[in-house]
């Protein structure tokens, strides 16, 4: 969705990310958490937790989940359950295999009779499972963003653990890309900033800046302008998750250049930012030649309420 707005002298274009029920490949899905790591498609588990070594488990012991990490996840993310008395991954006295039951928004995975299974790595003190992607003839078995899923462990003897929760994050189709389009920010000065967020969490941006005011072809040095750009990542409540700025960029009349953003003006998203991302704004504005990056951030700080007020809509991911 592309629009150009002018409000209080600010020119901008906003594009937004939104949740979608379809599963998509996500960056942190292959990044293991806590002590587990993905190796060649299998899960290598860390050392047995010290607390678990002191617990004596019998055939009548009830499994206990002591921690879950991460507590917010999306489809294909790996979730680690630490605890004790999970038992071995084999049939017990009830002649059934142990299992993890994962339920979200009325759909359950993993338990006997459930329509969909879970990918699991199991040992008596630590279980790793993959948050399921959508399945079924019409993707009807799917997690839903911003809901709370429940997780339990049932051992081979039929004993079920305590229940723990995992919040389902907004599921977005990656990568996403957006830009301001060609925006007239000052006189004959124009800017166009584009950005993308990859499924790996990498953030890329570039700004094209040009000035058309050089009618004689040799007086460009006497004209021109400077502009700045910023990218803001918001959660569903409008809180700023991350903000990146660059500039001032300068051109003389008749000049045209494109600047690729580089560190420290841009950086990859953290896991928390990636999972909570709800909307993104990209905007350009005129700023004086000798502003410096400190002055750029000062301008942003003084205009946060105005900039945030521009984020009014959500565009569905394709």
C-alpha positions as CSV (number, residue, x, y, z in Angstrom):
1,X,0.0,0.0,0.0
2,X,1.6,3.3,-1.0
3,X,0.5,6.8,-0.1
4,X,2.2,10.2,0.1
5,X,1.0,12.4,2.9
6,X,2.0,15.9,4.0
7,X,1.3,16.8,7.5
8,X,3.1,19.5,9.5
9,X,5.7,19.7,6.8
10,X,6.5,16.0,7.0
11,X,6.4,13.9,3.8
12,X,6.2,10.1,4.3
13,X,5.0,6.8,3.1
14,X,3.9,4.1,5.4
15,X,3.7,0.4,4.8
16,X,2.6,-2.1,7.3
17,X,3.1,-5.7,8.3
18,X,0.2,-7.7,9.6
19,X,-0.6,-11.1,10.8
20,X,-1.7,-13.9,8.5
21,X,-2.9,-17.4,9.4
22,X,-0.7,-19.1,6.8
23,X,2.6,-20.3,8.1
24,X,5.8,-18.9,6.8
25,X,9.5,-19.5,7.2
26,X,10.8,-17.4,10.0
27,X,14.3,-16.5,11.0
28,X,14.3,-17.6,14.5
29,X,12.9,-21.0,13.6
30,X,16.3,-22.4,13.0
31,X,17.9,-20.5,15.9
32,X,17.8,-22.8,18.9
33,X,17.1,-21.4,22.3
34,X,18.6,-22.1,25.8
35,X,20.9,-25.1,25.4
36,X,19.5,-26.7,22.2
37,X,20.8,-26.2,18.7
38,X,19.8,-27.4,15.3
39,X,22.3,-29.6,13.6
40,X,21.7,-31.1,10.2
41,X,18.0,-31.2,10.7
42,X,18.3,-32.9,14.1
43,X,18.3,-31.4,17.6
44,X,21.3,-31.6,19.7
45,X,20.5,-31.1,23.4
46,X,22.6,-29.5,26.0
47,X,23.7,-31.0,29.3
48,X,21.1,-32.3,31.7
49,X,20.0,-29.5,34.0
50,X,21.6,-29.7,37.4
51,X,18.3,-29.6,39.2
52,X,17.0,-32.6,37.3
53,X,19.9,-34.8,38.3
54,X,18.8,-34.7,41.9
55,X,15.3,-35.9,41.2
56,X,14.4,-39.6,41.5
57,X,11.7,-40.6,39.0
58,X,9.6,-43.8,39.1
59,X,6.9,-45.3,37.0
60,X,4.3,-43.4,39.0
61,X,6.1,-40.0,39.0
62,X,4.2,-37.1,37.5
63,X,6.2,-35.2,34.8
64,X,7.0,-31.6,35.8
65,X,7.8,-28.7,33.4
66,X,9.9,-26.2,35.2
67,X,10.6,-23.8,32.4
68,X,9.6,-23.0,28.7
69,X,11.7,-21.0,26.3
70,X,10.9,-18.9,24.4
71,X,7.6,-17.8,25.9
72,X,6.6,-16.1,22.6
73,X,7.0,-18.1,19.4
74,X,5.8,-18.4,15.8
75,X,5.4,-21.3,13.4
76,X,8.6,-23.3,12.8
77,X,10.2,-21.8,16.0
78,X,11.8,-24.3,18.4
79,X,10.4,-24.4,21.9
80,X,12.4,-26.0,24.7
81,X,10.7,-27.5,27.8
82,X,13.0,-28.2,30.7
83,X,11.9,-30.3,33.6
84,X,12.1,-33.8,35.0
85,X,10.4,-37.2,35.0
86,X,9.4,-36.9,31.3
87,X,10.5,-40.5,31.0
88,X,12.1,-42.2,28.0
89,X,10.7,-41.8,24.5
90,X,9.2,-45.2,24.4
91,X,6.0,-47.0,25.5
92,X,5.4,-47.4,29.2
93,X,3.0,-49.3,31.4
94,X,0.0,-47.9,29.4
95,X,1.6,-49.3,26.1
96,X,1.5,-45.8,24.6
97,X,4.3,-43.6,23.5
98,X,4.8,-40.4,25.5
99,X,3.8,-37.2,23.7
100,X,3.7,-33.4,23.9
101,X,0.2,-31.9,23.6
102,X,0.2,-28.4,22.0
103,X,-3.1,-26.5,21.7
104,X,-4.0,-23.2,20.2
105,X,-7.2,-21.5,19.2
106,X,-9.2,-24.7,19.3
107,X,-6.7,-26.9,17.4
108,X,-4.5,-29.5,19.1
109,X,-1.3,-31.2,17.9
110,X,0.7,-34.1,19.2
111,X,-1.7,-36.1,21.3
112,X,-3.2,-39.5,20.1
113,X,-6.1,-38.7,17.8
114,X,-5.0,-35.2,17.0
115,X,-5.2,-34.3,13.3
116,X,-1.6,-33.1,13.2
117,X,1.6,-34.2,14.8
118,X,4.6,-32.4,16.2
119,X,8.3,-32.6,15.4
120,X,9.9,-33.5,18.8
121,X,13.3,-34.2,20.3
122,X,13.0,-35.9,23.7
123,X,15.0,-36.9,26.7
124,X,13.8,-37.3,30.3
125,X,14.7,-33.8,31.4
126,X,14.4,-31.7,28.2
127,X,12.1,-31.7,25.2
128,X,12.3,-29.6,22.2
129,X,9.4,-29.3,19.8
130,X,8.7,-27.2,16.7
131,X,5.7,-24.9,16.6
132,X,3.6,-26.4,13.8
133,X,3.0,-24.7,10.5
134,X,-0.4,-24.7,8.9
135,X,-1.7,-28.0,7.6
136,X,-4.8,-29.7,6.4
137,X,-6.6,-29.4,3.0
138,X,-7.3,-25.7,3.5
139,X,-4.6,-24.9,6.2
140,X,-7.3,-25.3,8.8
141,X,-4.9,-26.6,11.4
142,X,-2.9,-23.4,12.2
143,X,-1.8,-21.3,15.1
144,X,-3.2,-17.8,15.4
145,X,-1.1,-14.8,16.2
146,X,-1.7,-13.0,19.5
147,X,-3.3,-16.1,21.2
148,X,-2.0,-18.2,24.1
149,X,-1.2,-21.8,23.3
150,X,-1.0,-24.5,26.1
151,X,1.6,-27.2,26.4
152,X,1.7,-30.4,28.5
153,X,3.8,-33.5,28.5
154,X,2.4,-37.0,29.0
155,X,4.8,-39.8,29.7
156,X,4.6,-43.4,28.6
157,X,2.8,-44.3,31.8
158,X,-0.1,-42.0,31.1
159,X,0.8,-39.3,33.6
160,X,0.4,-35.7,32.5
161,X,2.5,-32.7,33.6
162,X,1.5,-29.2,34.6
163,X,0.4,-26.9,31.9
164,X,2.6,-24.1,30.5
165,X,1.7,-21.4,28.0
166,X,3.4,-20.0,24.9
167,X,2.2,-16.8,23.3
168,X,1.8,-17.1,19.5
169,X,3.4,-14.1,17.8
170,X,2.0,-12.3,14.7
171,X,2.8,-14.4,11.7
172,X,4.0,-12.3,8.8
173,X,5.1,-13.4,5.3
174,X,8.8,-12.7,5.0
175,X,10.5,-10.9,3.5
176,X,8.6,-7.7,3.6
177,X,9.5,-4.6,1.6
178,X,8.2,-1.1,1.6
179,X,9.2,2.4,0.7
180,X,8.2,6.0,0.6
181,X,8.0,6.4,-3.1
182,X,9.1,9.6,-4.7
183,X,8.5,12.3,-2.1
184,X,9.0,16.1,-2.6
185,X,10.6,17.3,0.6
186,X,11.9,20.7,-0.3
187,X,11.5,22.9,-3.3
188,X,13.0,20.9,-6.2
189,X,14.4,18.3,-3.8
190,X,13.1,14.7,-3.9
191,X,13.7,11.6,-1.8
192,X,12.8,7.9,-1.9
193,X,13.7,5.6,0.9
194,X,13.1,1.8,0.6
195,X,13.6,-0.9,3.1
196,X,13.1,-4.6,3.6
197,X,13.1,-7.0,6.5
198,X,14.2,-10.5,5.7
199,X,13.1,-13.8,7.3
200,X,16.5,-13.9,8.9
201,X,15.8,-10.6,10.7
202,X,18.2,-8.7,8.5
203,X,17.2,-5.1,7.8
204,X,18.2,-3.4,4.6
205,X,17.6,0.2,3.5
206,X,18.6,2.7,0.8
207,X,17.8,6.3,0.1
208,X,17.7,7.9,-3.3
209,X,18.0,11.7,-3.2
210,X,18.0,14.2,-6.1
211,X,17.4,17.8,-7.0
212,X,15.9,19.0,-10.3
213,X,16.9,22.6,-9.9
214,X,19.7,23.3,-12.4
215,X,18.1,24.8,-15.5
216,X,21.4,26.0,-17.0
217,X,23.3,22.8,-16.3
218,X,26.2,24.4,-14.4
219,X,24.7,26.2,-11.4
220,X,23.9,23.2,-9.3
221,X,26.4,24.2,-6.6
222,X,24.2,27.2,-5.9
223,X,21.1,25.1,-5.3
224,X,20.4,21.7,-3.9
225,X,19.2,20.6,-0.4
226,X,19.7,18.1,2.4
227,X,17.3,15.5,3.7
228,X,17.1,12.8,6.4
229,X,15.3,9.5,6.7
230,X,14.1,7.2,9.5
231,X,12.5,3.8,9.9
232,X,10.4,2.9,12.9
233,X,9.2,-0.5,13.9
234,X,6.1,-0.7,16.1
235,X,4.3,-3.4,18.1
236,X,0.5,-3.9,18.0
237,X,0.0,-1.3,20.7
238,X,2.0,1.4,18.9
239,X,5.0,1.1,21.1
240,X,8.3,1.7,19.3
241,X,10.3,-1.6,19.0
242,X,13.2,-0.1,17.1
243,X,14.1,3.1,15.3
244,X,16.8,3.7,12.7
245,X,17.9,7.1,11.2
246,X,20.3,8.3,8.6
247,X,21.4,11.6,7.1
248,X,21.6,14.4,6.3
249,X,22.1,13.4,2.7
250,X,23.0,16.2,0.4
251,X,22.8,16.9,-3.3
252,X,23.4,19.9,-5.5
253,X,20.9,20.9,-8.2
254,X,20.8,18.4,-11.0
255,X,22.5,15.7,-8.9
256,X,21.0,12.2,-8.2
257,X,22.5,9.7,-5.8
258,X,21.5,6.5,-3.9
259,X,22.9,5.8,-0.4
260,X,22.9,2.3,1.0
261,X,22.4,2.3,4.8
262,X,25.2,0.8,6.8
263,X,26.0,0.3,10.5
264,X,25.7,2.0,12.8
265,X,22.7,3.6,11.0
266,X,21.1,0.2,10.6
267,X,21.2,-3.1,12.4
268,X,19.5,-6.5,12.3
269,X,16.3,-7.0,14.3
270,X,16.6,-8.7,17.7
271,X,14.5,-11.8,18.4
272,X,12.1,-9.8,20.5
273,X,11.7,-7.1,17.8
274,X,11.1,-9.7,15.1
275,X,8.5,-11.6,17.1
276,X,6.6,-8.5,18.2
277,X,6.7,-6.6,14.9
278,X,3.3,-5.3,13.9
279,X,3.9,-2.2,11.7
280,X,6.7,-0.2,10.1
281,X,6.9,3.4,9.0
282,X,9.4,4.8,6.6
283,X,9.6,8.6,6.3
284,X,11.8,11.4,4.8
285,X,12.1,15.1,5.7
286,X,14.2,18.1,5.0
287,X,17.0,18.8,7.4
288,X,19.7,21.4,7.4
289,X,23.1,20.7,5.9
290,X,25.0,20.8,9.2
291,X,22.5,18.9,11.3
292,X,24.7,15.9,12.2
293,X,23.2,12.6,13.4
294,X,22.6,14.0,16.9
295,X,20.4,16.7,15.5
296,X,18.6,14.1,13.4
297,X,17.7,12.1,16.5
298,X,16.7,15.3,18.3
299,X,14.3,16.1,15.5
300,X,12.9,12.6,15.7
301,X,12.5,12.8,19.4
302,X,10.6,16.1,19.1
303,X,8.3,14.7,16.5
304,X,7.6,11.2,17.8
305,X,3.9,11.9,18.6
306,X,3.3,13.2,15.1
307,X,5.1,10.4,13.4
308,X,3.3,7.8,15.5
309,X,0.0,9.4,14.7
310,X,0.6,8.6,11.0
311,X,0.6,4.8,11.6
312,X,-3.1,4.4,11.4
313,X,-3.7,1.4,9.2
314,X,-2.7,-2.2,8.6
315,X,-2.1,-3.7,5.2
316,X,-2.5,-7.5,4.9
317,X,0.6,-9.4,4.0
318,X,0.4,-10.9,0.5
